[in-house]
Amino acid sequence: MYKKITMVWPAQAVITESLFRHFSMMAETAGYLTEHSPVIKELNFQVQIADCAVVSHTAMNMARLVHESDIIAIAINMNNVREAIDTAAFFKSVNRKRIIIAYGEAIACGVEFFARQEVFDWVIYGGQFELGIEAGICLVERKDWCSLNKSINRNAFIIDGKVIKIRREMLLPENLWGMPQLDLLPITDYLRIGNGELHITACKGCPFNCEFCNEVYVSTGKLRYRNTQQIVEYLTEIAASYGATSAYLDSSTFTYNKEWVIKLCSELISSGKPILPWKTCTRLDCIDEELITLMGKAGCTRISVGVESISPDIQKRIKKKTDLEKLKFFSFVCHKNGITPRALLIIGLQGQESCEIEEARTIFSNMGIQTRFRVLQDFSFMHEKKEIVISDFEKLNRWLIHSPFEDMDINDIRKYEYPQSRNTQSFS
């Protein structure tokens, strides 16, 4: 008889980011577990996904989910911390004996904070999600992880209380990266929310050290790329089988490895099949005219670059240097090749004034560059050493999704304080 592990994304009032995190933290992790994991096979586990941020669940449905699961793994990023704790509390109220594992990028930013939460039985910290969940399953089942997964060495992890710390050097080989398990996802809803766009991780890690970014906490610094043929096949499949009209190739710095980009683009062009339009993200100092031209021929329709702020002082403080003159040329080359250039900017950086945000939008509009603002992710309530002033999440999230730019007042920015207690009746 099969046992079952359920991977849960907590309910959120507003999806504040694109769906690529749902793919990388759940769908691709599930892909590894179902396709490659010797632990899952040996211990006879089935994997299922419950994306409560996308599909509404009644309290009865969630209670049923708890009872039919042996282990529940809750994916936590910086935008759903409160909801994750509420969800875990609800699960425990249904069945206190059910094992709940907390994992995700937010854990690395405040492991002690999560370890203090009584609703989590195990907290996975560091390493990659796939390997961390394997380790968690083995601990729950009282099995030796290293004996089940021969690629894992004896020093792969340490246990501190209920914290499972995976060593940063434990990396999942590129050939074992899971493909998104689309059959486990509410794809119709994903396509609706994402306007026909589906996602896949193109690369993992980041070699840079930007002050504002949580990659500082979760990345090994080593940039690793997915097999190009996998990406080509995936783009073909989601268009033919699921009706996707575009794809997002998730990467912190897509063009850092120029040879890999050339290989991927060449394979897309020579595949002989219709090329699905795709988008990605990179840094301005890691891209040139040759790559942009080739990416355009290979179906790329949008390239986002992180600018974060137009203030030289703020740029210096956050260890980011962006030459606005180079942005002009970047925009020109993109438009020449049928690609939409986009600048990513942050709301909530220390020293930021309201006039800067409006000024940035005007500057980039005149350059023919789209702008996307995002709220600075809050580390402060978990990590006291990080002095960050951030915005009221709920107000700014509503603004980012629904409201005109003029409704935003940067003076509303304040330090976010995590509530000591919250109503756990999250489901209706």
VEXNU-341719 format. One record per residue (C-alpha): residue number from 1; chain; x, y, z. Coordinates in nm, 4 decimals, always signed. Layout:
// VEXNU-341719
PT resi chain       c1       c2       c3
PT  NUM     A        X        Y        Z
...
This chain:
// VEXNU-341719
PT resi chain       c1       c2       c3
PT    1     A  +0.0000  +0.0000  +0.0000
PT    2     A  +0.1251  +0.3440  -0.0918
PT    3     A  +0.1964  +0.6184  +0.1567
PT    4     A  +0.1323  +0.9752  +0.0497
PT    5     A  +0.3236  +1.3013  +0.0760
PT    6     A  +0.1261  +1.6134  -0.0098
PT    7     A  +0.3087  +1.9284  -0.1181
PT    8     A  +0.1028  +2.2338  -0.0234
PT    9     A  +0.1190  +2.5974  -0.1314
PT   10     A  -0.0759  +2.7982  +0.1288
PT   11     A  -0.3777  +3.0076  +0.0377
PT   12     A  -0.3044  +3.3719  -0.0412
PT   13     A  -0.5468  +3.6587  -0.0842
PT   14     A  -0.3419  +3.7914  -0.3767
PT   15     A  -0.0817  +3.6100  -0.5840
PT   16     A  +0.1877  +3.8733  -0.5661
PT   17     A  +0.4329  +3.7165  -0.8067
PT   18     A  +0.4259  +3.5092  -1.1185
PT   19     A  +0.3595  +3.1390  -1.0905
PT   20     A  +0.7182  +3.0314  -1.1517
PT   21     A  +0.7760  +2.9793  -0.7771
PT   22     A  +0.4875  +2.7347  -0.7713
PT   23     A  +0.6624  +2.5413  -1.0465
PT   24     A  +1.0117  +2.5456  -0.9011
PT   25     A  +0.9140  +2.4844  -0.5374
PT   26     A  +0.6416  +2.2262  -0.5977
PT   27     A  +0.5975  +2.1008  -0.9544
PT   28     A  +0.9666  +2.0475  -1.0335
PT   29     A  +1.0400  +1.9139  -0.6871
PT   30     A  +0.7552  +1.6675  -0.7355
PT   31     A  +0.9110  +1.5859  -1.0716
PT   32     A  +1.2359  +1.4792  -0.9098
PT   33     A  +1.0558  +1.2805  -0.6405
PT   34     A  +0.8405  +1.0891  -0.8869
PT   35     A  +1.0992  +1.0484  -1.1638
PT   36     A  +1.4331  +1.0048  -0.9895
PT   37     A  +1.4131  +0.9735  -0.6120
PT   38     A  +1.5295  +0.6345  -0.4799
PT   39     A  +1.3788  +0.7283  -0.1417
PT   40     A  +1.0276  +0.7680  -0.2798
PT   41     A  +1.0567  +0.4389  -0.4671
PT   42     A  +1.2031  +0.2425  -0.1778
PT   43     A  +0.9557  +0.3721  +0.0811
PT   44     A  +0.6570  +0.3363  -0.1533
PT   45     A  +0.5354  +0.6974  -0.1467
PT   46     A  +0.2975  +0.8751  -0.3805
PT   47     A  +0.3306  +1.2481  -0.4394
PT   48     A  +0.0445  +1.4934  -0.4783
PT   49     A  +0.0187  +1.8737  -0.4946
PT   50     A  -0.2411  +2.1029  -0.3378
PT   51     A  -0.1991  +2.4602  -0.4625
PT   52     A  -0.4344  +2.6425  -0.2283
PT   53     A  -0.3282  +2.9820  -0.3642
PT   54     A  -0.4753  +2.8973  -0.7012
PT   55     A  -0.7655  +2.6662  -0.6193
PT   56     A  -1.0039  +2.7443  -0.3337
PT   57     A  -1.0493  +2.4660  -0.0797
PT   58     A  -1.3223  +2.4350  +0.1802
PT   59     A  -1.2382  +2.3433  +0.5363
PT   60     A  -1.3867  +2.0004  +0.4693
PT   61     A  -1.1652  +1.9495  +0.1636
PT   62     A  -0.8570  +2.0549  +0.3568
PT   63     A  -0.9461  +1.8269  +0.6452
PT   64     A  -0.9811  +1.5385  +0.4002
PT   65     A  -0.6407  +1.6277  +0.2585
PT   66     A  -0.4865  +1.6012  +0.6038
PT   67     A  -0.6403  +1.2630  +0.6775
PT   68     A  -0.5304  +1.1086  +0.3478
PT   69     A  -0.1693  +1.2316  +0.3784
PT   70     A  +0.1108  +1.0729  +0.5775
PT   71     A  +0.3389  +1.3739  +0.5405
PT   72     A  +0.2514  +1.7322  +0.4477
PT   73     A  +0.5274  +1.9545  +0.3082
PT   74     A  +0.4347  +2.3235  +0.3088
PT   75     A  +0.6191  +2.5444  +0.0580
PT   76     A  +0.7075  +2.8812  +0.2121
PT   77     A  +0.8412  +3.1856  +0.0311
PT   78     A  +0.8663  +3.5427  +0.1553
PT   79     A  +0.5129  +3.6299  +0.0449
PT   80     A  +0.3207  +3.3544  +0.2205
PT   81     A  +0.4849  +3.3168  +0.5615
PT   82     A  +0.1802  +3.4218  +0.7580
PT   83     A  -0.0498  +3.2044  +0.5504
PT   84     A  +0.1853  +2.9056  +0.5822
PT   85     A  +0.1761  +2.9207  +0.9617
PT   86     A  -0.2010  +2.9582  +0.9593
PT   87     A  -0.2349  +2.6599  +0.7244
PT   88     A  -0.0096  +2.4413  +0.9387
PT   89     A  -0.2096  +2.5402  +1.2476
PT   90     A  -0.5305  +2.4386  +1.0729
PT   91     A  -0.3800  +2.1035  +0.9734
PT   92     A  -0.2695  +2.0387  +1.3313
PT   93     A  -0.6163  +2.1248  +1.4595
PT   94     A  -0.7560  +1.8547  +1.2298
PT   95     A  -0.4979  +1.5897  +1.3144
PT   96     A  -0.2215  +1.6732  +1.5621
PT   97     A  -0.0335  +1.3530  +1.4796
PT   98     A  +0.0070  +1.4405  +1.1137
PT   99     A  +0.3695  +1.5228  +1.0289
PT  100     A  +0.4175  +1.8709  +0.8816
PT  101     A  +0.7438  +1.9713  +0.7144
PT  102     A  +0.8278  +2.3346  +0.6376
PT  103     A  +1.0518  +2.4007  +0.3388
PT  104     A  +1.1218  +2.6754  +0.0876
PT  105     A  +1.3364  +2.9800  +0.0243
PT  106     A  +1.1967  +3.1755  +0.3227
PT  107     A  +1.3385  +2.9189  +0.5674
PT  108     A  +1.6940  +3.0184  +0.4788
PT  109     A  +1.6168  +3.3791  +0.5693
PT  110     A  +1.5023  +3.3007  +0.9216
PT  111     A  +1.5491  +2.9395  +1.0219
PT  112     A  +1.5303  +3.0184  +1.3946
PT  113     A  +1.1975  +3.1930  +1.3473
PT  114     A  +1.0456  +2.8852  +1.1816
PT  115     A  +1.2020  +2.6482  +1.4325
PT  116     A  +1.0092  +2.8327  +1.7046
PT  117     A  +0.6752  +2.7650  +1.5362
PT  118     A  +0.5107  +2.4728  +1.7149
PT  119     A  +0.2966  +2.3838  +1.4146
PT  120     A  +0.5966  +2.2497  +1.2189
PT  121     A  +0.7460  +1.9113  +1.3066
PT  122     A  +1.0521  +1.9511  +1.0852
PT  123     A  +1.2066  +2.2592  +0.9264
PT  124     A  +1.4281  +2.2054  +0.6220
PT  125     A  +1.7080  +2.4565  +0.5902
PT  126     A  +1.9648  +2.4916  +0.3112
PT  127     A  +2.0441  +2.2708  +0.0157
PT  128     A  +1.7879  +2.2041  -0.2507
PT  129     A  +1.4207  +2.1449  -0.1924
PT  130     A  +1.4277  +1.8007  -0.3493
PT  131     A  +1.7038  +1.6662  -0.1300
PT  132     A  +1.5670  +1.8367  +0.1780
PT  133     A  +1.2288  +1.6706  +0.1414
PT  134     A  +1.4011  +1.3362  +0.0867
PT  135     A  +1.5877  +1.3851  +0.4133
PT  136     A  +1.2641  +1.4821  +0.5887
PT  137     A  +1.0851  +1.1707  +0.4660
PT  138     A  +1.3701  +0.9507  +0.5848
PT  139     A  +1.3647  +1.1068  +0.9312
PT  140     A  +0.9883  +1.0634  +0.9577
PT  141     A  +1.0176  +0.7020  +0.8434
PT  142     A  +1.3278  +0.6435  +1.0589
PT  143     A  +1.5339  +0.5329  +0.7617
PT  144     A  +1.8947  +0.6064  +0.6743
PT  145     A  +1.8945  +0.8638  +0.3962
PT  146     A  +2.2438  +0.7756  +0.2793
PT  147     A  +2.1637  +0.4064  +0.2431
PT  148     A  +1.8555  +0.4795  +0.0307
PT  149     A  +2.0159  +0.7464  -0.1869
PT  150     A  +2.3679  +0.6275  -0.2648
PT  151     A  +2.4711  +0.9680  -0.3992
PT  152     A  +2.4294  +1.1214  -0.0525
PT  153     A  +2.7309  +1.1193  +0.1774
PT  154     A  +2.7251  +1.0808  +0.5527
PT  155     A  +2.7968  +1.4466  +0.6130
PT  156     A  +2.5126  +1.5685  +0.3938
PT  157     A  +2.3050  +1.7081  +0.6763
PT  158     A  +2.2948  +1.7825  +1.0448
PT  159     A  +1.9991  +1.7903  +1.2841
PT  160     A  +1.9595  +2.0733  +1.5334
PT  161     A  +1.6407  +2.0223  +1.7312
PT  162     A  +1.3767  +1.9979  +1.4643
PT  163     A  +1.5886  +2.1728  +1.2002
PT  164     A  +1.7261  +1.9621  +0.9152
PT  165     A  +2.0230  +2.1543  +0.7761
PT  166     A  +2.1315  +2.0360  +0.4324
PT  167     A  +2.4869  +2.1331  +0.3481
PT  168     A  +2.5053  +2.4005  +0.0788
PT  169     A  +2.7453  +2.1952  -0.1287
PT  170     A  +2.4835  +1.9199  -0.1679
PT  171     A  +2.3584  +1.9960  -0.5158
PT  172     A  +2.1221  +1.7938  -0.7275
PT  173     A  +2.2974  +1.7004  -1.0547
PT  174     A  +2.1491  +1.8722  -1.3588
PT  175     A  +2.0539  +1.5377  -1.5161
PT  176     A  +1.8291  +1.4657  -1.2164
PT  177     A  +1.6376  +1.7925  -1.2214
PT  178     A  +1.2692  +1.7109  -1.2296
PT  179     A  +1.0409  +1.8268  -1.5054
PT  180     A  +0.7255  +2.0066  -1.3859
PT  181     A  +0.4602  +1.7459  -1.3061
PT  182     A  +0.1817  +1.9111  -1.5011
PT  183     A  -0.0623  +1.6288  -1.4340
PT  184     A  -0.0476  +1.7107  -1.0609
PT  185     A  -0.1312  +2.0786  -1.1142
PT  186     A  -0.4540  +2.2690  -1.1843
PT  187     A  -0.3183  +2.3643  -1.5253
PT  188     A  -0.6408  +2.5267  -1.6462
PT  189     A  -0.6240  +2.7691  -1.3530
PT  190     A  -0.2520  +2.8300  -1.4068
PT  191     A  -0.3133  +2.9180  -1.7706
PT  192     A  -0.5975  +3.1494  -1.6732
PT  193     A  -0.3993  +3.3327  -1.4051
PT  194     A  -0.0827  +3.3430  -1.6134
PT  195     A  -0.2563  +3.4494  -1.9376
PT  196     A  -0.1564  +3.1279  -2.1122
PT  197     A  +0.1970  +3.1204  -1.9712
PT  198     A  +0.3631  +2.8181  -1.8093
PT  199     A  +0.7064  +2.7998  -1.6504
PT  200     A  +1.0219  +2.5979  -1.6120
PT  201     A  +1.3473  +2.6584  -1.4271
PT  202     A  +1.6264  +2.7253  -1.6754
PT  203     A  +1.9022  +2.7641  -1.4202
PT  204     A  +1.9606  +2.7594  -1.0451
PT  205     A  +2.1876  +2.9649  -0.8251
PT  206     A  +2.3399  +3.3079  -0.8669
PT  207     A  +2.7055  +3.4165  -0.8721
PT  208     A  +2.6249  +3.7678  -0.7499
PT  209     A  +2.5687  +3.9113  -0.4031
PT  210     A  +2.3045  +4.1809  -0.4308
PT  211     A  +2.2196  +4.3175  -0.0879
PT  212     A  +1.8413  +4.3146  -0.1322
PT  213     A  +1.8026  +3.9630  -0.2740
PT  214     A  +1.7178  +3.6457  -0.0834
PT  215     A  +1.9497  +3.4538  -0.3169
PT  216     A  +2.2190  +3.5696  -0.0768
PT  217     A  +2.0675  +3.3287  +0.1746
PT  218     A  +1.9536  +3.0388  -0.0442
PT  219     A  +2.2010  +3.0193  -0.3313
PT  220     A  +2.5305  +2.8372  -0.3355
PT  221     A  +2.6692  +3.0999  -0.5679
PT  222     A  +2.7231  +2.8394  -0.8363
PT  223     A  +2.5071  +2.8885  -1.1437
PT  224     A  +2.3860  +2.5615  -1.2960
PT  225     A  +2.1815  +2.5165  -1.6123
PT  226     A  +1.9113  +2.2726  -1.7172
PT  227     A  +1.9716  +2.0432  -2.0123
PT  228     A  +1.8781  +2.2405  -2.3236
PT  229     A  +1.6986  +1.9492  -2.4896
PT  230     A  +1.4673  +1.9228  -2.1868
PT  231     A  +1.3654  +2.2841  -2.2344
PT  232     A  +1.3031  +2.2381  -2.6069
PT  233     A  +1.0858  +1.9316  -2.5429
PT  234     A  +0.8984  +2.1052  -2.2619
PT  235     A  +0.8125  +2.4087  -2.4746
PT  236     A  +0.6834  +2.1790  -2.7469
PT  237     A  +0.4759  +1.9730  -2.5011
PT  238     A  +0.3040  +2.2578  -2.3188
PT  239     A  +0.1984  +2.4145  -2.6481
PT  240     A  +0.0741  +2.0919  -2.8074
PT  241     A  -0.0791  +1.9191  -2.5047
PT  242     A  -0.1905  +2.2016  -2.2769
PT  243     A  -0.2540  +2.4957  -2.5057
PT  244     A  +0.0106  +2.7230  -2.3542
PT  245     A  +0.0679  +3.0377  -2.5581
PT  246     A  +0.3979  +3.1373  -2.3947
PT  247     A  +0.6564  +3.0206  -2.1435
PT  248     A  +0.8765  +3.1755  -1.8793
PT  249     A  +1.2287  +3.0374  -1.8473
PT  250     A  +1.3104  +3.1150  -1.4873
PT  251     A  +1.6641  +3.2271  -1.4158
PT  252     A  +1.8371  +3.4849  -1.2027
PT  253     A  +2.0890  +3.5474  -1.4802
PT  254     A  +1.9809  +3.3657  -1.7957
PT  255     A  +2.2645  +3.4887  -2.0183
PT  256     A  +2.5551  +3.4478  -1.7748
PT  257     A  +2.6702  +3.1373  -1.9650
PT  258     A  +2.6790  +3.2594  -2.3234
PT  259     A  +2.7624  +2.9172  -2.4715
PT  260     A  +2.4606  +2.7590  -2.3031
PT  261     A  +2.2289  +3.0306  -2.4390
PT  262     A  +2.3667  +2.9861  -2.7912
PT  263     A  +2.3166  +2.6093  -2.7652
PT  264     A  +1.9568  +2.6430  -2.6431
PT  265     A  +1.8622  +2.8994  -2.9044
PT  266     A  +2.0241  +2.6990  -3.1841
PT  267     A  +1.8299  +2.3877  -3.0815
PT  268     A  +1.5025  +2.5797  -3.0697
PT  269     A  +1.5629  +2.7229  -3.4167
PT  270     A  +1.6680  +2.3878  -3.5688
PT  271     A  +1.3961  +2.1789  -3.3991
PT  272     A  +1.1728  +2.2009  -3.7055
PT  273     A  +0.8708  +2.2657  -3.4844
PT  274     A  +0.6826  +2.5892  -3.4188
PT  275     A  +0.8676  +2.7911  -3.1571
PT  276     A  +0.6633  +2.8814  -2.8505
PT  277     A  +0.7205  +3.2446  -2.7459
PT  278     A  +0.9172  +3.2703  -2.4207
PT  279     A  +1.0452  +3.5262  -2.1725
PT  280     A  +1.3306  +3.5391  -1.9258
PT  281     A  +1.5386  +3.7571  -1.6928
PT  282     A  +1.9050  +3.8522  -1.6784
PT  283     A  +2.1498  +4.1299  -1.5880
PT  284     A  +2.2417  +4.4185  -1.8137
PT  285     A  +2.6129  +4.3455  -1.7742
PT  286     A  +2.5647  +3.9839  -1.8883
PT  287     A  +2.4030  +4.0376  -2.2269
PT  288     A  +2.5109  +4.1748  -2.5631
PT  289     A  +2.3691  +4.2449  -2.9071
PT  290     A  +2.4692  +3.9037  -3.0450
PT  291     A  +2.2762  +3.7171  -2.7760
PT  292     A  +1.9709  +3.9414  -2.8004
PT  293     A  +1.9562  +3.8895  -3.1769
PT  294     A  +1.9853  +3.5114  -3.1435
PT  295     A  +1.7293  +3.4992  -2.8614
PT  296     A  +1.4836  +3.6920  -3.0766
PT  297     A  +1.5234  +3.4400  -3.3597
PT  298     A  +1.4677  +3.1578  -3.1082
PT  299     A  +1.1324  +3.2920  -2.9904
PT  300     A  +1.2214  +3.5220  -2.7007
PT  301     A  +0.9630  +3.7996  -2.6688
PT  302     A  +1.0673  +3.9739  -2.3467
PT  303     A  +1.3908  +4.0223  -2.1532
PT  304     A  +1.3777  +4.1674  -1.8021
PT  305     A  +1.6831  +4.3215  -1.6390
PT  306     A  +1.7180  +4.4157  -1.2757
PT  307     A  +1.7708  +4.7895  -1.2329
PT  308     A  +1.6147  +4.8142  -0.8835
PT  309     A  +1.6692  +5.1911  -0.8467
PT  310     A  +1.7752  +5.4894  -1.0572
PT  311     A  +1.9368  +5.6546  -0.7551
PT  312     A  +2.3208  +5.6283  -0.7721
PT  313     A  +2.3418  +5.6338  -0.3918
PT  314     A  +2.0926  +5.3490  -0.3513
PT  315     A  +2.2582  +5.1534  -0.6319
PT  316     A  +2.5920  +5.1802  -0.4557
PT  317     A  +2.4475  +5.0744  -0.1212
PT  318     A  +2.2727  +4.7648  -0.2566
PT  319     A  +2.5834  +4.6668  -0.4582
PT  320     A  +2.4117  +4.7122  -0.7909
PT  321     A  +2.5582  +4.9151  -1.0788
PT  322     A  +2.3387  +4.9870  -1.3787
PT  323     A  +2.4459  +5.2226  -1.6547
PT  324     A  +2.1308  +5.3971  -1.7802
PT  325     A  +2.3063  +5.4786  -2.1077
PT  326     A  +2.3569  +5.1068  -2.1688
PT  327     A  +1.9849  +5.0602  -2.1072
PT  328     A  +1.9125  +5.2830  -2.4068
PT  329     A  +2.1148  +5.0578  -2.6344
PT  330     A  +1.9623  +4.7465  -2.4734
PT  331     A  +1.6159  +4.8820  -2.5506
PT  332     A  +1.7122  +4.9676  -2.9091
PT  333     A  +1.8524  +4.6194  -2.9810
PT  334     A  +1.5558  +4.4464  -2.8173
PT  335     A  +1.2990  +4.6401  -3.0213
PT  336     A  +1.5043  +4.5794  -3.3357
PT  337     A  +1.4650  +4.2045  -3.2757
PT  338     A  +1.0979  +4.2037  -3.1763
PT  339     A  +1.1702  +4.1708  -2.8038
PT  340     A  +1.0078  +4.3775  -2.5295
PT  341     A  +1.2677  +4.5166  -2.2863
PT  342     A  +1.1602  +4.5409  -1.9230
PT  343     A  +1.3220  +4.7022  -1.6212
PT  344     A  +1.2657  +4.5554  -1.2747
PT  345     A  +1.2514  +4.8075  -0.9904
PT  346     A  +1.2007  +4.7747  -0.6164
PT  347     A  +0.9662  +4.9681  -0.3909
PT  348     A  +1.0761  +4.9982  -0.0306
PT  349     A  +1.4535  +5.0464  -0.0468
PT  350     A  +1.5994  +5.2581  +0.2325
PT  351     A  +1.6433  +5.6174  +0.1280
PT  352     A  +1.3889  +5.5878  -0.1522
PT  353     A  +1.1613  +5.8860  -0.2155
PT  354     A  +0.8258  +5.8895  -0.3887
PT  355     A  +0.9511  +6.1152  -0.6684
PT  356     A  +1.2131  +5.8558  -0.7657
PT  357     A  +0.9521  +5.5946  -0.8521
PT  358     A  +0.7545  +5.8301  -1.0744
PT  359     A  +1.0775  +5.9564  -1.2298
PT  360     A  +1.1919  +5.6013  -1.3034
PT  361     A  +0.8689  +5.5173  -1.4785
PT  362     A  +0.8982  +5.8290  -1.6947
PT  363     A  +1.2627  +5.7625  -1.7835
PT  364     A  +1.2018  +5.4053  -1.8898
PT  365     A  +0.8842  +5.4905  -2.0760
PT  366     A  +1.0815  +5.7413  -2.2829
PT  367     A  +1.3353  +5.4655  -2.3545
PT  368     A  +1.0625  +5.2291  -2.4718
PT  369     A  +1.1174  +5.0037  -2.1705
PT  370     A  +0.8409  +4.8446  -1.9678
PT  371     A  +0.8669  +4.8769  -1.5903
PT  372     A  +0.7704  +4.6296  -1.3226
PT  373     A  +0.7764  +4.7299  -0.9606
PT  374     A  +0.7898  +4.4797  -0.6793
PT  375     A  +0.7821  +4.5223  -0.3073
PT  376     A  +1.1075  +4.4656  -0.1216
PT  377     A  +1.0801  +4.1304  +0.0491
PT  378     A  +1.0761  +4.1517  +0.4238
PT  379     A  +1.3414  +3.9695  +0.6211
PT  380     A  +1.3228  +4.1823  +0.9335
PT  381     A  +1.0624  +3.9942  +1.1343
PT  382     A  +1.2704  +3.6780  +1.1084
PT  383     A  +1.6247  +3.8037  +1.0777
PT  384     A  +1.7062  +4.0877  +1.3181
PT  385     A  +2.0466  +4.1543  +1.1658
PT  386     A  +1.8803  +4.2652  +0.8432
PT  387     A  +1.7663  +4.6258  +0.8830
PT  388     A  +1.5136  +4.6732  +0.6061
PT  389     A  +1.2299  +4.9197  +0.5835
PT  390     A  +0.9463  +4.7753  +0.3754
PT  391     A  +0.5957  +4.8587  +0.2750
PT  392     A  +0.2615  +4.7537  +0.4036
PT  393     A  +0.2329  +4.4267  +0.2057
PT  394     A  -0.1445  +4.4193  +0.1736
PT  395     A  -0.1835  +4.7758  +0.0525
PT  396     A  +0.1052  +4.7575  -0.1921
PT  397     A  +0.0036  +4.4182  -0.3263
PT  398     A  -0.3395  +4.5577  -0.4072
PT  399     A  -0.1788  +4.8536  -0.5753
PT  400     A  +0.0615  +4.6422  -0.7776
PT  401     A  -0.2208  +4.4271  -0.9132
PT  402     A  -0.5149  +4.6652  -0.9495
PT  403     A  -0.4422  +5.0309  -0.8899
PT  404     A  -0.3063  +5.3123  -1.1077
PT  405     A  +0.0449  +5.4293  -1.0313
PT  406     A  -0.0657  +5.7664  -0.8985
PT  407     A  -0.2446  +5.5999  -0.6063
PT  408     A  +0.0870  +5.4934  -0.4570
PT  409     A  +0.2379  +5.7005  -0.1787
PT  410     A  +0.5899  +5.5944  -0.0850
PT  411     A  +0.5385  +5.7623  +0.2515
PT  412     A  +0.3170  +5.4701  +0.3463
PT  413     A  +0.6253  +5.2549  +0.3707
PT  414     A  +0.6749  +5.1274  +0.7226
PT  415     A  +0.8497  +4.8511  +0.9090
PT  416     A  +0.6449  +4.5355  +0.8948
PT  417     A  +0.5769  +4.3699  +1.2292
PT  418     A  +0.4776  +4.0090  +1.2333
PT  419     A  +0.1612  +3.9608  +1.4429
PT  420     A  +0.2006  +3.7520  +1.7552
PT  421     A  -0.1174  +3.5607  +1.6895
PT  422     A  -0.3531  +3.5198  +1.3977
PT  423     A  -0.6901  +3.3702  +1.3326
PT  424     A  -0.6327  +3.0194  +1.2002
PT  425     A  -0.9767  +2.9946  +1.0423
PT  426     A  -0.8351  +3.0486  +0.6950
PT  427     A  -1.0688  +2.8178  +0.5063
PT  428     A  -1.4397  +2.8577  +0.4459
